[in-house]
Amino acid sequence: MVDNATIEASFELLGRLMELHGENSFRAKSYLSASYNISKINGSLSKMTAEEMAALPTISEIIKEKIISLLSTGHIKQLDALLEKTPQGVVEMMSIKGLGPKKVSTIWKDLEIESVDELQYACLENKLLLLKGFGEKTQKTVLENIEFYIKHKNEFRFADVEEESLLMIQLLKKYFSDEEISSTGEFRRYCEVLDKIKILTTAPIQEVIEMLSQSSFEQIEEIENTLLFKTTAGTLFEILFCEKNNFYKNLFITTGNDSHIKAVKKNIPNFDSKQFSSEEAIYQSASLSFILPELREGLTEIELALENKLPDLIAPNNIKGVVHAHSTWSDGNNTIEEMARYSLKLGYEYLCMSDHSQSAVYAKGLSIERVLQQHDEIDKLNQKLSPFKIFKGIESDILGDGSLDYDENILSQFDFVIASIHQNFKMSEEKATERLNRAIQNPYTTILGHPTGRLLLSRKGYPINHKTVIEAAAKNNVIIEINAHPWRLDIDWRWIQFAIKNGVQISINPDAHNLNGIHDIHYGMIVARKGMLTKQMTFNSRSVNEMEEYFTNRKAKIKSMVAKQ
């Protein structure tokens, strides 16, 4: 099945290839615009009726025809034609951050470079300096981005392969209903980035090979009782086989990382010769309380399990409201009312709206006048939707010097402020940390948004001293968000325990720009659990009344503090 992400990527590639080959720039931009609009669509295009697709206001008729072609045939003829005359390595070069189609075209045609490896070598040989518009600084940046790309090119974001992986497990269970089948490895541990999907089964290997050969999988390879194959989308699967009487032992061995497995086995004499009826039995034999798969990272979980002090982890039903959402007032795709009604439909008690602030011109950031207009709209909606509550917030840009981009007269009118960096990412650790700390010290900052600005597999983010930032948040009673967008998942879950020990609350925020984006709370929940986040330390586990009381008390404290100055 062709999903929205594949359709979006196809139109982006079509537009970029047209730019690469110097074709109609207006048409190329229309395809890039279509890709963006597709990313904002609520609902699966593949499941839409002809009438539902025809009613989409942001998609032109020409684009709809191509979408239908892609859904029915798996191809767009124009894209196929461009791919046929473009070396695969040149297409791959456009995946390097900072290399747009025009720069790639120059590299390809002027230096006759047709692969990422050739481009890397050319940078090392200073050949890019021969090209117009490529200085020493640009060449250095390109080389750094190539190294980042090569390091991560065979990796996947969890969210990008989750559905495909679950469908594969369902398929195996359908064919082999009497066999044991489970995800394992990094996927079972809910790692945010992984290189393959591992599945463990007791099904007969030859029968699995036969089943896979009847489907559209690529490169089926058998190596030492293991099958490796790729889906048409490029996802790498590894199916491991074992006997039924050793299933749970193998599930344990293949799930945790090496240090976790070694630590548990150390407490079980003659582990290799034993059989276990469940994973729980393994931990019991090691005198440990059961450790959930997502925690098996070889960090503090063994020590806590020995002392029976593993925390009760945050659960999906503990989240009572949606914090960090955008609407059509800035760069969102839905109105505030649509976002609120959908949140209510999903069972949430409140919505904390946080459109972009005035410095974010690229995202239609709110001027002071528009802030006041939005507040009027929210007041009216709250009368209409009560007892559901919409709280008035803003995602305020942290400027270069660490200040926020409104004065206190406006900041004081929000229920909450999310302070985030969106521009000027090229900073030293000292500069980035100082910038964040100053924003944290602003009395109106309620939540620190996506602290490092990272985009998984795309952008490293700016370097910060996490300890210093978390300690500053603790001192100033500032919450830190887990930005739940699956490309961000920032703050990194590995720092959650340090935040908790310092008394810093974590908010699981979807950073939703449309209705579908609210569901990203799911990915924030996954990494929150990996970081051992509890309900007690989760900001948006508060009920609507508790949240209203929190904001009211906080604003009163700020008002009193400012009055004393």
C-alpha positions as CSV (number, residue, x, y, z in Angstrom):
1,M,0.0,0.0,0.0
2,V,1.3,3.5,-1.0
3,D,1.1,5.7,2.1
4,N,1.0,9.5,2.3
5,A,4.7,9.7,3.2
6,T,5.6,7.9,0.0
7,I,3.4,10.1,-2.1
8,E,4.8,13.2,-0.5
9,A,8.4,12.0,-1.1
10,S,7.6,11.2,-4.8
11,F,6.4,14.7,-5.5
12,E,9.3,16.2,-3.7
13,L,11.7,14.1,-5.8
14,L,9.8,15.0,-9.0
15,G,10.2,18.7,-8.2
16,R,13.9,18.4,-7.3
17,L,14.7,16.3,-10.4
18,M,13.0,18.9,-12.6
19,E,15.2,21.6,-11.0
20,L,18.3,19.4,-11.4
21,H,17.6,19.1,-15.1
22,G,16.7,22.7,-15.6
23,E,13.1,22.1,-16.6
24,N,10.1,24.4,-16.1
25,S,10.8,26.1,-12.8
26,F,7.2,27.0,-12.2
27,R,6.1,23.4,-12.6
28,A,8.9,22.2,-10.4
29,K,7.9,24.5,-7.6
30,S,4.3,23.4,-8.0
31,Y,5.3,19.8,-7.4
32,L,7.4,20.8,-4.3
33,S,4.4,22.8,-3.1
34,A,2.2,19.7,-3.7
35,S,4.6,17.6,-1.6
36,Y,4.2,20.1,1.3
37,N,0.4,20.2,1.0
38,I,0.2,16.4,1.0
39,S,2.2,16.3,4.2
40,K,-0.6,18.4,5.8
41,I,-3.5,16.2,4.7
42,N,-5.5,14.6,7.4
43,G,-6.3,11.0,6.5
44,S,-4.8,8.4,4.2
45,L,-5.0,9.2,0.5
46,S,-5.0,5.5,-0.4
47,K,-8.2,5.1,1.6
48,M,-10.1,8.1,0.2
49,T,-13.0,7.9,-2.1
50,A,-12.8,9.8,-5.4
51,E,-15.2,12.3,-3.9
52,E,-13.1,12.8,-0.8
53,M,-10.0,13.3,-2.9
54,A,-11.8,15.7,-5.3
55,A,-12.8,17.8,-2.2
56,L,-9.2,18.4,-1.1
57,P,-8.8,22.2,-1.5
58,T,-5.0,22.4,-1.5
59,I,-4.4,19.8,-4.2
60,S,-4.8,20.7,-7.9
61,E,-6.5,18.5,-10.4
62,I,-3.2,17.7,-12.2
63,I,-1.6,16.6,-8.9
64,K,-4.7,14.5,-8.0
65,E,-4.3,12.7,-11.4
66,K,-0.7,11.9,-10.6
67,I,-1.7,10.7,-7.1
68,I,-4.3,8.4,-8.5
69,S,-1.7,7.0,-11.0
70,L,0.8,6.5,-8.1
71,L,-1.9,4.7,-6.0
72,S,-3.0,2.5,-8.8
73,T,0.3,1.6,-10.6
74,G,2.9,2.6,-8.1
75,H,4.4,5.0,-10.7
76,I,4.3,8.6,-12.0
77,K,5.4,8.5,-15.6
78,Q,7.1,11.9,-15.5
79,L,9.1,10.9,-12.4
80,D,10.1,7.5,-14.0
81,A,11.4,9.4,-17.1
82,L,13.5,11.7,-15.0
83,L,14.9,8.9,-12.9
84,E,15.8,7.0,-16.1
85,K,18.1,9.7,-17.3
86,T,19.6,10.5,-13.8
87,P,22.4,8.3,-12.3
88,Q,21.3,6.9,-9.0
89,G,24.3,8.4,-7.3
90,V,23.3,11.8,-8.5
91,V,19.8,11.3,-7.0
92,E,21.5,10.2,-3.8
93,M,23.7,13.4,-3.7
94,M,20.5,15.4,-3.4
95,S,20.0,13.7,0.0
96,I,23.1,15.5,1.4
97,K,22.0,18.4,3.5
98,G,22.9,21.8,2.0
99,L,23.1,20.4,-1.6
100,G,20.1,21.6,-3.5
101,P,19.4,20.4,-7.1
102,K,21.2,23.3,-8.7
103,K,24.4,22.7,-6.7
104,V,24.2,19.0,-7.5
105,S,23.7,19.8,-11.2
106,T,26.9,21.9,-11.2
107,I,28.9,19.2,-9.4
108,W,27.6,16.5,-11.8
109,K,28.1,18.4,-15.0
110,D,31.2,20.4,-14.3
111,L,33.1,17.8,-12.3
112,E,31.5,14.7,-13.8
113,I,30.8,13.3,-10.3
114,E,28.1,10.7,-10.1
115,S,28.2,9.3,-6.6
116,V,28.4,10.4,-2.9
117,D,31.8,8.6,-2.6
118,E,33.2,10.5,-5.5
119,L,31.9,13.7,-4.1
120,Q,33.5,13.0,-0.7
121,Y,36.9,12.3,-2.4
122,A,36.5,15.5,-4.4
123,C,36.1,17.5,-1.2
124,L,39.2,15.9,0.2
125,E,41.0,16.9,-2.9
126,N,39.7,20.5,-2.8
127,K,38.0,20.1,-6.2
128,L,34.8,21.9,-5.2
129,L,36.9,25.1,-4.9
130,L,37.1,25.0,-8.7
131,L,33.4,25.6,-9.0
132,K,31.7,29.0,-9.0
133,G,29.8,29.6,-5.8
134,F,31.7,26.9,-3.8
135,G,34.2,28.5,-1.3
136,E,36.3,26.7,1.3
137,K,33.6,27.1,3.9
138,T,31.0,25.6,1.7
139,Q,33.3,22.7,0.8
140,K,34.0,22.0,4.5
141,T,30.2,22.0,5.3
142,V,29.5,19.7,2.4
143,L,32.2,17.2,3.6
144,E,30.8,17.3,7.2
145,N,27.3,16.6,5.8
146,I,28.5,13.8,3.6
147,E,30.2,12.1,6.7
148,F,26.9,12.5,8.6
149,Y,24.9,11.1,5.7
150,I,27.2,8.1,5.2
151,K,27.1,7.3,8.9
152,H,23.3,7.2,9.0
153,K,22.4,6.2,5.4
154,N,21.3,2.7,6.2
155,E,19.3,3.7,9.3
156,F,15.6,4.3,9.7
157,R,13.5,6.4,12.1
158,F,11.3,4.2,14.2
159,A,8.1,5.9,13.0
160,D,9.1,5.4,9.4
161,V,9.1,1.7,9.7
162,E,6.6,1.0,12.6
163,E,3.6,0.3,10.4
164,E,5.5,-1.8,7.9
165,S,7.0,-3.8,10.7
166,L,3.7,-4.5,12.5
167,L,2.2,-5.5,9.2
168,M,5.0,-8.0,8.6
169,I,4.5,-9.5,12.0
170,Q,0.7,-9.8,11.3
171,L,1.5,-11.5,8.0
172,L,3.7,-14.1,9.7
173,K,1.1,-14.7,12.4
174,K,-1.6,-15.2,9.7
175,Y,0.5,-17.8,7.9
176,F,1.9,-19.5,11.0
177,S,-0.8,-19.2,13.6
178,D,0.5,-22.1,15.7
179,E,4.1,-20.7,15.9
180,E,5.7,-18.2,18.3
181,I,6.4,-14.9,16.6
182,S,7.7,-11.6,18.1
183,S,9.5,-8.5,17.2
184,T,12.9,-8.3,18.8
185,G,16.1,-6.2,18.8
186,E,16.1,-2.5,18.6
187,F,12.5,-2.4,17.3
188,R,11.2,-4.2,20.3
189,R,13.2,-1.8,22.5
190,Y,11.6,1.1,20.7
191,C,14.9,2.7,19.7
192,E,14.3,6.0,17.9
193,V,16.8,5.0,15.1
194,L,17.5,1.5,13.9
195,D,19.2,-0.2,11.0
196,K,17.0,-3.3,10.6
197,I,13.8,-4.8,11.9
198,K,14.4,-8.1,13.7
199,I,11.7,-10.8,14.2
200,L,12.1,-14.0,16.1
201,T,9.9,-17.0,15.2
202,T,9.7,-20.8,15.6
203,A,8.1,-21.2,12.1
204,P,10.0,-23.5,9.7
205,I,12.5,-21.5,7.7
206,Q,11.8,-23.1,4.3
207,E,8.1,-22.3,4.7
208,V,8.8,-18.7,5.6
209,I,11.1,-18.5,2.5
210,E,8.3,-19.9,0.4
211,M,5.8,-17.4,1.8
212,L,8.1,-14.4,1.2
213,S,9.0,-15.5,-2.3
214,Q,5.3,-15.2,-3.2
215,S,5.3,-11.5,-2.2
216,S,7.2,-8.5,-3.6
217,F,10.2,-8.7,-1.3
218,E,13.7,-8.1,-2.5
219,Q,17.1,-9.8,-1.9
220,I,15.9,-12.8,0.1
221,E,19.1,-14.3,1.6
222,E,19.5,-17.1,4.0
223,I,22.5,-17.0,6.3
224,E,23.0,-19.3,9.3
225,N,19.4,-19.9,10.2
226,T,18.6,-16.3,9.5
227,L,16.7,-14.6,6.6
228,L,17.6,-11.1,5.4
229,F,15.3,-9.3,2.9
230,K,14.2,-5.8,1.9
231,T,10.8,-4.5,1.2
232,T,10.1,-2.4,-1.9
233,A,10.4,0.7,0.4
234,G,13.9,-0.4,1.3
235,T,13.3,-1.5,4.9
236,L,15.7,-4.2,5.9
237,F,14.2,-7.2,7.8
238,E,16.1,-9.9,9.6
239,I,14.1,-13.0,10.6
240,L,15.7,-15.2,13.3
241,F,14.6,-18.8,13.8
242,C,14.7,-21.1,16.9
243,E,13.1,-24.1,18.4
244,K,9.9,-23.7,20.5
245,N,11.5,-24.9,23.7
246,N,14.2,-22.1,23.4
247,F,11.9,-19.3,22.2
248,Y,11.8,-17.1,25.3
249,K,15.5,-17.5,26.0
250,N,16.3,-16.4,22.4
251,L,13.8,-13.6,22.7
252,F,15.6,-12.3,25.8
253,I,19.0,-12.7,24.1
254,T,18.0,-10.9,20.9
255,T,16.0,-8.1,22.6
256,G,18.4,-6.4,25.1
257,N,21.7,-4.8,24.2
258,D,24.9,-6.6,25.0
259,S,25.6,-5.1,28.4
260,H,22.0,-5.8,29.6
261,I,22.1,-9.4,28.5
262,K,25.6,-9.9,30.1
263,A,24.5,-8.4,33.4
264,V,21.4,-10.6,33.6
265,K,23.1,-13.8,32.5
266,K,25.8,-13.2,35.2
267,N,23.2,-13.8,37.9
268,I,21.9,-17.1,36.3
269,P,24.4,-20.1,36.7
270,N,24.4,-22.4,33.7
271,F,22.2,-20.1,31.7
272,D,23.1,-21.6,28.3
273,S,21.9,-25.1,29.3
274,K,18.6,-23.9,30.8
275,Q,15.1,-23.6,29.3
276,F,12.6,-20.9,30.3
277,S,8.8,-20.8,30.0
278,S,8.7,-17.0,29.8
279,E,10.9,-13.9,29.9
280,E,9.5,-13.3,33.4
281,A,11.0,-16.6,34.5
282,I,14.5,-15.5,33.2
283,Y,14.5,-12.3,35.4
284,Q,13.1,-14.3,38.3
285,S,16.0,-16.7,38.0
286,A,18.3,-13.8,38.1
287,S,16.6,-12.4,41.3
288,L,15.5,-9.4,39.4
289,S,12.0,-7.9,39.0
290,F,10.8,-8.0,35.4
291,I,12.4,-5.4,33.1
292,L,10.3,-4.2,30.2
293,P,11.9,-4.6,26.7
294,E,12.2,-0.8,26.2
295,L,14.4,-0.5,29.3
296,R,16.9,-3.1,28.4
297,E,19.7,-0.7,27.5
298,G,22.4,-1.6,30.1
299,L,22.0,1.6,32.0
300,T,20.5,1.8,35.5
301,E,17.7,-0.8,34.9
302,I,19.6,-3.8,36.4
303,E,20.5,-1.9,39.6
304,L,16.9,-0.7,40.0
305,A,15.5,-4.2,39.3
306,L,17.8,-5.7,42.0
307,E,16.4,-3.3,44.5
308,N,12.9,-3.7,43.2
309,K,12.8,0.0,42.5
310,L,11.9,0.1,38.8
311,P,9.4,3.0,38.5
312,D,5.8,2.8,37.2
313,L,6.2,4.2,33.7
314,I,4.0,6.9,32.2
315,A,1.1,5.3,30.2
316,P,-0.9,6.7,27.2
317,N,-4.1,7.1,29.3
318,N,-2.1,9.3,31.8
319,I,-1.8,12.1,29.2
320,K,-4.8,14.5,29.8
321,G,-4.1,17.2,27.3
322,V,-2.3,18.3,24.1
323,V,0.5,20.7,24.7
324,H,2.3,22.5,21.8
325,A,0.1,22.8,18.8
326,H,-0.1,25.1,15.8
327,S,-3.1,26.3,13.8
328,T,-3.9,28.3,10.6
329,W,-3.0,31.4,12.6
330,S,0.7,30.5,11.9
331,D,1.9,27.5,9.9
332,G,-0.7,24.9,11.0
333,N,-3.1,23.2,8.6
334,N,-6.2,23.4,10.8
335,T,-8.2,26.0,12.7
336,I,-8.0,26.2,16.5
337,E,-11.6,24.9,16.7
338,E,-10.7,21.9,14.5
339,M,-7.6,21.1,16.6
340,A,-9.7,21.5,19.8
341,R,-12.6,19.3,18.6
342,Y,-10.2,16.6,17.4
343,S,-8.4,16.7,20.7
344,L,-11.7,16.3,22.5
345,K,-12.7,13.5,20.2
346,L,-9.5,11.7,21.2
347,G,-10.4,12.0,24.8
348,Y,-8.2,14.9,25.9
349,E,-9.4,17.5,28.4
350,Y,-7.6,20.5,27.0
351,L,-5.4,22.0,24.2
352,C,-2.5,24.3,24.8
353,M,-2.2,26.3,21.7
354,S,1.2,27.7,20.8
355,D,1.4,29.2,17.4
356,H,4.7,30.8,16.3
357,S,5.8,34.2,17.5
358,Q,6.5,37.4,15.6
359,S,10.1,36.6,14.7
360,A,9.1,33.5,12.8
361,V,8.1,35.4,9.6
362,Y,8.7,32.2,7.6
363,A,5.8,30.5,9.7
364,K,3.4,33.5,9.7
365,G,4.4,34.3,13.2
366,L,1.9,36.3,15.2
367,S,2.3,40.1,15.5
368,I,1.1,41.7,18.8
369,E,-2.2,42.7,17.1
370,R,-2.8,39.1,15.9
371,V,-2.0,37.7,19.3
372,L,-4.8,39.7,20.8
373,Q,-7.2,38.7,18.0
374,Q,-6.3,35.1,18.6
375,H,-7.0,35.4,22.3
376,D,-10.5,36.8,21.5
377,E,-11.2,33.7,19.3
378,I,-10.0,31.4,22.0
379,D,-12.3,33.1,24.6
380,K,-15.3,32.5,22.4
381,L,-14.3,28.9,21.7
382,N,-13.9,28.2,25.4
383,Q,-17.5,29.3,26.0
384,K,-18.6,27.1,23.2
385,L,-16.6,24.0,24.0
386,S,-16.6,24.0,27.9
387,P,-15.7,22.0,29.9
388,F,-13.0,21.4,27.3
389,K,-10.4,24.2,27.7
390,I,-8.1,25.9,25.2
391,F,-5.1,27.5,27.0
392,K,-3.5,30.6,25.4
393,G,0.2,30.0,24.6
394,I,2.9,30.9,22.2
395,E,6.0,29.2,20.9
396,S,8.3,32.2,21.3
397,D,11.5,32.3,19.3
398,I,14.7,32.5,21.4
399,L,16.7,35.2,19.8
400,G,20.5,35.1,19.3
401,D,21.2,36.7,22.7
402,G,18.8,34.4,24.5
403,S,15.9,36.9,24.9
404,L,12.4,36.1,23.8
405,D,10.8,38.0,20.9
406,Y,8.0,39.8,22.8
407,D,8.2,42.2,25.7
408,E,6.7,41.4,29.1
409,N,3.5,43.3,28.4
410,I,2.6,40.6,25.8
411,L,4.3,37.7,27.4
412,S,2.3,38.3,30.6
413,Q,-1.0,37.8,28.7
414,F,-0.3,34.2,27.8
415,D,-1.1,31.2,30.0
416,F,2.2,29.7,29.1
417,V,5.2,30.3,26.9
418,I,7.2,27.6,25.0
419,A,10.7,29.0,24.3
420,S,12.4,27.5,21.3
421,I,15.3,28.1,19.0
422,H,14.4,28.1,15.3
423,Q,17.2,30.1,13.7
424,N,21.0,30.4,13.8
425,F,22.0,26.8,14.6
426,K,25.7,27.2,14.1
427,M,26.8,27.8,17.6
428,S,29.5,26.5,19.9
429,E,28.4,24.5,22.9
430,E,29.2,27.4,25.2
431,K,27.2,29.8,23.0
432,A,24.2,27.5,22.6
433,T,24.1,26.7,26.3
434,E,24.4,30.3,27.3
435,R,21.6,31.2,24.9
436,L,19.2,28.5,26.3
437,N,20.1,29.4,29.9
438,R,19.2,33.0,29.4
439,A,15.8,32.0,27.8
440,I,15.2,29.7,30.8
441,Q,15.9,32.5,33.2
442,N,13.2,34.6,31.6
443,P,10.3,34.5,34.2
444,Y,7.7,34.0,31.5
445,T,9.3,30.9,30.0
446,T,7.2,27.9,31.0
447,I,8.5,25.2,28.8
448,L,11.8,24.8,26.9
449,G,11.0,23.5,23.5
450,H,13.1,20.9,21.5
451,P,16.3,21.8,23.4
452,T,18.9,20.8,20.7
453,G,16.9,21.4,17.5
454,R,18.0,18.0,16.2
455,L,16.2,16.3,13.3
456,L,17.0,12.5,13.5
457,L,19.1,11.3,10.5
458,S,19.0,14.8,9.0
459,R,20.4,17.4,11.4
460,K,22.6,16.8,14.4
461,G,21.3,19.8,16.2
462,Y,23.4,22.4,18.1
463,P,25.6,21.1,20.9
464,I,24.6,21.9,24.4
465,N,25.7,21.1,27.9
466,H,22.7,19.1,28.9
467,K,23.6,19.1,32.6
468,T,23.9,22.8,32.8
469,V,20.6,23.4,30.9
470,I,18.7,20.9,33.0
471,E,20.1,22.4,36.2
472,A,19.0,25.9,35.0
473,A,15.5,24.5,34.3
474,A,15.4,23.1,37.8
475,K,16.5,26.4,39.3
476,N,13.9,28.4,37.4
477,N,11.0,25.9,37.5
478,V,11.0,25.4,33.8
479,I,9.5,22.3,32.2
480,I,11.4,20.6,29.4
481,E,9.5,19.1,26.5
482,I,10.0,15.9,24.7
483,N,9.1,17.1,21.3
484,A,7.2,14.0,20.1
485,H,7.5,14.7,16.4
486,P,9.2,11.4,15.3
487,W,11.9,13.4,13.5
488,R,12.8,15.2,16.7
489,L,12.2,13.3,19.9
490,D,14.1,16.0,21.6
491,I,15.0,16.1,24.5
492,D,16.9,12.8,24.1
493,W,15.4,10.1,26.4
494,R,18.8,9.4,27.9
495,W,18.6,12.7,29.8
496,I,15.2,12.2,31.3
497,Q,16.5,10.5,34.5
498,F,18.9,13.3,35.1
499,A,16.0,15.8,34.7
500,I,13.8,13.8,37.1
501,K,16.6,13.6,39.7
502,N,16.9,17.4,39.5
503,G,13.1,17.8,39.9
504,V,12.5,19.0,36.3
505,Q,9.1,17.9,34.9
506,I,8.8,16.7,31.3
507,S,6.0,17.5,28.9
508,I,5.2,15.1,26.1
509,N,4.4,17.5,23.3
510,P,3.3,16.6,19.7
511,D,4.3,19.9,18.1
512,A,1.2,19.2,16.0
513,H,0.7,21.2,12.8
514,N,-2.4,19.3,11.8
515,L,-4.9,16.8,13.2
516,N,-2.7,13.8,12.4
517,G,0.2,15.5,14.3
518,I,-1.6,15.1,17.6
519,H,-1.1,11.4,17.3
520,D,2.6,11.9,17.5
521,I,2.2,11.9,21.3
522,H,2.5,8.1,20.7
523,Y,6.2,8.5,19.8
524,G,6.9,10.9,22.6
525,M,5.3,8.3,25.0
526,I,7.7,5.6,23.6
527,V,10.8,7.5,24.3
528,A,9.5,8.9,27.6
529,R,9.1,5.3,28.8
530,K,12.6,4.5,27.7
531,G,13.8,7.3,29.9
532,M,11.7,5.9,32.8
533,L,9.4,8.9,32.9
534,T,6.6,8.6,35.5
535,K,3.1,10.1,35.6
536,Q,4.1,12.2,38.6
537,M,6.9,13.9,36.6
538,T,4.9,14.4,33.4
539,F,3.6,17.9,33.0
540,N,0.6,17.1,30.9
541,S,-0.6,14.3,33.1
542,R,-2.5,17.1,34.9
543,S,-6.3,17.3,34.6
544,V,-7.8,20.4,33.0
545,N,-8.5,21.8,36.5
546,E,-5.0,21.1,37.7
547,M,-3.5,22.7,34.6
548,E,-5.6,25.8,35.0
549,E,-4.6,26.1,38.6
550,Y,-1.0,25.6,37.7
551,F,-1.0,28.4,35.1
552,T,-3.0,30.7,37.4
553,N,-0.6,30.3,40.3
554,R,2.4,30.6,38.1
555,K,1.2,33.9,36.5
556,A,0.4,35.2,40.0
557,K,4.0,34.4,41.2
558,I,5.5,36.1,38.1
559,K,3.3,39.2,38.6
560,S,4.3,39.4,42.3
561,M,8.0,38.9,41.4
562,V,7.9,41.6,38.7
563,A,6.2,44.0,41.0
564,K,9.0,43.7,43.5
565,Q,11.7,44.5,41.0
